Amino acid sequence: MARDAERGTLTVTGAGVIDNGIGIDANGATKTSAAVTLSGVISGNNLTKTGSGTLTLSGANTYTGSTTVSAGTLLLTGSLGNGAVSVASGATLGGTGTIGRQRDRRRGATLAPGVAGSKTASARCSSAAT
């Protein structure tokens, strides 16, 4: 795990669980190339998920800015606040958690609510044709 001090990026290359709370600045990013779970509360501003891996957020997160899934998969088993949530083309947002605000899903993005293998799920989202 490394943190790029200039850019505010947390880079995780090995699978695992991080139990500590994390504070993010205005341009915080999390880059994963493996399956990583952040179970502590994330506070601060915006969160951007990059990298091909899967990031699971399982805490009751309190950050107030937006959540952007630029690449890979963001699974939510905890909760997000009221910031906007955006999912880029080729990226995935899924899980059983709670999102407090409307989602913006780009053409080619995947919205996968619920648990893998479950027969029931529900979601509402807006879709932008870009």
Solvent accessible surface area in square Angstrom, and as a share of the most:
residue,aa,sasa,rsa
1,M,150,0.67
2,A,61,0.47
3,R,133,0.49
4,D,53,0.27
5,A,89,0.69
6,E,166,0.74
7,R,180,0.66
8,G,6,0.06
9,T,24,0.14
10,L,24,0.12
11,T,39,0.23
12,V,10,0.06
13,T,96,0.56
14,G,42,0.41
15,A,80,0.62
16,G,38,0.37
17,V,96,0.55
18,I,31,0.15
19,D,101,0.52
20,N,110,0.56
21,G,56,0.54
22,I,43,0.22
23,G,55,0.53
24,I,24,0.12
25,D,73,0.38
26,A,54,0.42
27,N,117,0.60
28,G,2,0.02
29,A,19,0.15
30,T,5,0.03
31,K,98,0.42
32,T,0,0.00
33,S,71,0.46
34,A,25,0.19
35,A,64,0.49
36,V,3,0.02
37,T,34,0.20
38,L,3,0.01
39,S,39,0.25
40,G,10,0.10
41,V,67,0.39
42,I,2,0.01
43,S,48,0.31
44,G,31,0.30
45,N,63,0.32
46,N,52,0.26
47,L,2,0.01
48,T,37,0.21
49,K,0,0.00
50,T,39,0.23
51,G,15,0.15
52,S,96,0.62
53,G,9,0.08
54,T,41,0.24
55,L,0,0.00
56,T,23,0.13
57,L,0,0.00
58,S,45,0.29
59,G,7,0.07
60,A,67,0.52
61,N,8,0.04
62,T,81,0.47
63,Y,5,0.02
64,T,105,0.61
65,G,16,0.16
66,S,41,0.26
67,T,3,0.02
68,T,41,0.24
69,V,0,0.00
70,S,46,0.30
71,A,36,0.28
72,G,17,0.16
73,T,32,0.19
74,L,0,0.00
75,L,61,0.31
76,L,4,0.02
77,T,72,0.42
78,G,16,0.15
79,S,32,0.21
80,L,14,0.07
81,G,26,0.25
82,N,112,0.58
83,G,12,0.12
84,A,44,0.34
85,V,1,0.01
86,S,31,0.20
87,V,1,0.01
88,A,32,0.25
89,S,70,0.45
90,G,67,0.64
91,A,0,0.00
92,T,29,0.17
93,L,3,0.01
94,G,7,0.07
95,G,15,0.14
96,T,77,0.45
97,G,28,0.27
98,T,85,0.50
99,I,39,0.20
100,G,42,0.40
101,R,130,0.47
102,Q,112,0.50
103,R,39,0.14
104,D,37,0.19
105,R,67,0.24
106,R,72,0.26
107,R,158,0.58
108,G,52,0.50
109,A,8,0.06
110,T,66,0.38
111,L,43,0.21
112,A,45,0.35
113,P,49,0.31
114,G,23,0.22
115,V,96,0.55
116,A,106,0.82
117,G,82,0.79
118,S,61,0.40
119,K,198,0.84
120,T,111,0.65
121,A,67,0.52
122,S,102,0.66
123,A,56,0.43
124,R,201,0.73
125,C,51,0.30
126,S,38,0.25
127,S,76,0.49
128,A,27,0.21
129,A,75,0.58
130,T,118,0.68
